[in-house]
Amino acid sequence: MINDFNYLKPGTLKEALAMYAEHDDCKVICGGQSLLIIMRQGMIAPEYLLDIKHVDELNYIKFDKKGGLKIGATTTHHAVEKSDVVKANYPALVAMENKLASIQVRNWGTICGNLAHADPAGDPAPVLIALKANIKVGSAKGERTMALDEFFVDYFETALQKGELVLEIQVPVPQPKTGTAYQKFNLLESDMGIVGVAASITLNGNKKCKEAKIVLGNAGPIPKRSKRAEEFLAGKALNDDVFTEAGKIASEECEPVADIHASEEYRKHLISVLTKRILKKAYEEARG
Amino acid sequence: MIEKYAVLYPHTKFHVINTHVRNIDGVAKVTGRAVYTFDVKLPGMLYGKILRSPHPHAKILNIDFSKALELPGVMGVVTGKDTLGVKQGIWRRYKDLCDEQILPVDKVRYIGEPVAAVAAITEEIAEKVLNLIDVDYEVLPAVFEPLDAIKKDAPEIHEGFERNINVTRHIEWGDVEEAFEEADYIREDWFKCGGQAHMCMETRCAVSSYTPDGKLTIYHSNQSPYYMQALMAGVLGIREGDIRVISHYVGGGFGGKFELDGAIFCSAVLSMKLRRPVKIVYTREEDFIATKRRTPMYYYTRTGVKKDGTFCAREAKVFTNGGAYTGMGATALYLTGFFHSFPYRWKAYRYDGYRVYTNTLPSTSMRGFGAPQAMWCSEQQIEWIAADLGLDPIEMRRKNAHHEAYVIPGQATIQSCGIQQCFDEIQKWIKTKGKLPKNRAIGISAAGFMSGGIFNWFDTPYAFSAAMVIINQDGTVELHVGAQDIGQGSNTTLAIICAEALGVKVEDIKVHSGDTDFCPPDLGAWGSRQTLMAGNAVKMAAEDAKRQLLEFAYAQSGMNIVYDLDIKDRWVHAIARPERGNDYTELVKKALRGKDGHRIIGRGYYTPHRKGMISPAYSYMLQGVEVEVDEETGKIRLVDSLTAHDCGQPINHLGLIGQLEGAFSMAAGYGYLEYMPYEDGKLMNPNLVDYKVMRATEMPPTPVAEIDTYEPEGPYGAKEAGEGLTNPTAAAIGNALFHLFGIQIKECPIKPEMVLNTLKEKREKEKNSKK
C-alpha cells in the first residue's frame, strides 16, 4: 500500500526547481510508471511527491539537422514512438519504444523518467547511449549536460545531485553510414529484457568499421558499453565471423547477475547471441 | 449428431441453444455496474489485514499485540485463541484430512500462513499496525520437497502422519504383471511437473458483517457460496442457516476459490468480535504466497505396448508436493491417477499416488485438477514410444483410444466419445500445414476430462445441483440456481437452457445466483460440473413449469389426446401443427387466474446415480500446436494451433470459444511460462513482473474444430468444456520440441535455458558416441 505523501504541483519549471530545492524527502513523479510500483511495494515512502506532469515547457520533441534531437523531460514514450522526426531520423528509437512495456505504460510514462529511474533493464538507455546521447539536468542553481554514458552510477542510482531534475535528452544527428539497432531477450514480448543489447555501427568509405558502439542492458548494475568489443570491431571488415567474435568478447566483458529467470551463464550466452545479431542488423542498416 | 436426433424428434430443433447469445452479465460488467466483493462498502465498515508467518515451520509461543491496540484507529486484533480452533477441510467425511486451522493456534507450517488479523478504521492503519504485533516463534526444521519429506528423519509437519504422507490413492484394474508380459516394448520415465498460481483477476476478498441477532452476512469472492456457508458454520459454531453468503460477481476462480481462505475466515472472526462489518482484500502478493496452488508432482510412469502399438499395461507412481495442508489436494491426487490413463484403453492399469506434506504453500485443485500433470507425462511418453517403435503417433493413439460404450473397469462408462473425429481433424490440419520452416514443428496431445465429479467427500445431504423456475404474470421468468458464475458464463448457459426448455427468449430470464438466502444449495463451480449438473436441474425445473402451463393450455384447447403441445420462442402450439397456436404471455396470464393467483413454480434437481466413480460424462480433445524455437536462445514461440474438441452439444457458442481460449492460455502458461521457484520455502516471484502469465501478444490463433456428438446424460447432449483444454497443451509443446530437435524434456514449465541445455547435452552425447 502506498503511504500518504504531500503532493506538490508546480506550474512552471522555475517553480518546480524551487520546490525541489526546498523539500528534502521528495521524489519527482511524471508518468509514475516506475515510481508507483516501488512505492506500492513499500520500498520507498517519500514525504513529498513533486508532480511535473503539467510543466508543459518540458513537453517537446525538437529536431534540426545540426543540433539533432531534443526530447523534453515530460515527453511520453507514446509521443516519441509516434513522432515523425524520430521515425525519420532515429528508427532504432522507435523500434525500442514499440516494445517498451504496454500501450498503457507508454501513454503515460516518460522516456526521461525511465532514465532517471536507472533500472539496468530499462530499454531506452542502451539505445540512447549507442546513439551518443547527452542528458541535460538542472537545479535551481543551474544546468549541466553530460554524456548519458556517465549518467548511470549504480543500480537505481544516477549522477543527479540533490535538487536536480532531468531536463532533456539530446541525441546528435548520426554520422552518415551509421546503423543502430536494439534487441532484448524476454519471455513475454512487452517485458523488460532479461538482457538487452544496443549497437551502432558507422562505416568508412571502404565499408570497414569506422566506429562501433555496443551497449549491454541488464548485464550489470548499469547499462554498460562493451569497450573491448567496440575496439575489436574498429577498422575491421565486417562479416558474420567478426560479429560472432564480438559477441563472445562482449559476453566475457559483462557481469550479469543470476536470478530466477536466468543463470549467469545463460545471460552471458544471451549477450553473445544478441550482440552478434544486433551488430549484423546495425551493419546492414549502415551499409544501406 | 443433433441432426440425427432432430430427424427422430423434429420439434427438438433448438431456438436458443448454440445461437449467438451475448453474455447476460456483459453490460453490467463492461459498464462497471457489476458489484464484486472488492467493491462492497458497508456503513461502519472496518478494514482488516493479516499478519503472516515469516517462517516455513515454527511453533507460536506467544503473540503480544498490546502495542498494536494503542495505535489510534485500531479497533481490534484476533489470533488463533479467539477462534474455536477447529481443524477444517473440504473433505468433511474424512476427519483426519480436516487439518487446517485458518488462524493456527500453536504452529505455522508455511511462509505466509496467517498468524493474527487486525481491524482498523482505514486500510493504511491496518497495514501499519501489523509491525506492532510481536510474535515469539520457536523455529522448527522445515522440509520443502516431497521426496525429502518422506525420508525417515524428515521433520514431522502434522502429528501422526508417518513420513509426512498425507493421503495415498490407489487405482487398479486388470492383471498388470500379466499385461506387461504381453508387451513387446516397455518404457519408463520420470517427470517433474511444476506448480501454477490460479491468478484470478480478483484477489481473495471478503466483507463479513455479524449482527447482534446472531446472523452473519458475508460477501465473498468464491466458486461455491454453499460450501462457504457450510464450512463457515463448522468453524464458527453457528448454524448454516444463520449465515448468508453473497457472491454475485466473482473475478475468476480457476479451482482456487472453493475452500475457506484467510479473507473470509479472519473478517468473520473480527466482525463477530467487534460487531462491525470488516473487509479484507488480499494484495496480489498475498494471493501468491498465502492461498493455494496447482499441485507440483513427481511422476514415474512405465508403459508396455505391443510391436503394433497396442497398449497393454501402464503403471504409475506419483509423489505430489502437498504443501502444508490437504485442501482439495486429495481429489487432485485421485484424478491425476485416473486421467493418466486417459483417453486410452489399457488392458491393465495401476496407479499409486502419495500426497506428501511439506512446509510450502498448500497445493490444491486448479483448472484441470491433476490432469494437466497427468497429460504432460503421458502424452509425451506416448509420443516417444511411437518414435521408438517407428509408428505414426496419431495412428497409435487412434488404435487405443476410448470409444462409445467403453467401460473403464470399475471407474466409468463412456457414453459419448468423439475422439476418432478429433484425430481426423488434426491429421487434416497437419497435412494442410505442409512443410514447415526448419525452426518449427507441430506437437500433438490428446486429452479428455470429466463433466462434474460424482464424489461426495463434502458429505452434503442436498442434491448436487438444484434449480427453481418461477413464472411471473408478464411471462418473465425468475431462475434461481445455486450454480456459481465466476466469469465462465454459467448464468448465461443456464439462462439458455431455461429459455430452450421453457420455450421463451433468453431476455425473459432473470438469473438469481450467488446468494445462499435466495438460491438452492449447489456444490458450485468446480470440476466442470455446472453445465451438466446444474444444466440438468435447470432443464428439469423449466420442464416442470412448462408442464404446468401446458396442462392448462391442453385443457383449454380441447384437442385429441394423441397430439402434443409445446412452447417454442413464446409460441404455444401443437407439435404436429406448429402454425396453429397462442401467445405464451397470454397463456401465462390465464394460467395464473386458473391457479388461484399462484405463480407457476417449477423445481429441478440433479444428483448422479449409477455413473461409476468419477463423472457422468467425459469430453475428448486432440490438440495440435505449431511451435517455433530459437535454436540459439531456446526461446519458444507458439505460432499456430488447432484444437479438435468434443464437448457434446455446445449450449453457448460464444461462451465455449471464450472458455477454450482461456484454457489454452492457461495451459500454454503451464507448459512454458509460469514457474513458481521457492527458496527455503519462500516464493521468489510473488508479483506480476516476475511471474509470467500469457498475454495477448504471446497467444497464437486458437481455432477450434467442434466435433458433433450427443451425450445422453447431459442437458440437450452437452458435456464439459473449458477446463479439459488445460490438459493437453504442455505436452503438445513438449512433443513439438521432440520433433524439432529430438530432445525429451521431462520438466515443466519448459524454460528456454532448459531447452538450450538439453539440446547441448544431446549434441555432446551424439558427438561422443561418434568418436
Chai-1 contact restraints between the chains, C-beta under 6 A:
chainA,res_idxA,chainB,res_idxB,connection_type,confidence,min_distance_angstrom,max_distance_angstrom,comment,restraint_id
A,M1,B,E127,contact,1.0,0.0,6.0,A-B,restraint_1
A,L187,B,K692,contact,1.0,0.0,6.0,A-B,restraint_2
A,L188,B,K692,contact,1.0,0.0,6.0,A-B,restraint_3
A,L188,B,R695,contact,1.0,0.0,6.0,A-B,restraint_4
A,E189,B,T697,contact,1.0,0.0,6.0,A-B,restraint_5
A,I260,B,P677,contact,1.0,0.0,6.0,A-B,restraint_6
A,I260,B,M684,contact,1.0,0.0,6.0,A-B,restraint_7
A,I260,B,N685,contact,1.0,0.0,6.0,A-B,restraint_8
A,Y266,B,E753,contact,1.0,0.0,6.0,A-B,restraint_9
A,V273,B,E632,contact,1.0,0.0,6.0,A-B,restraint_10
A,V273,B,T633,contact,1.0,0.0,6.0,A-B,restraint_11
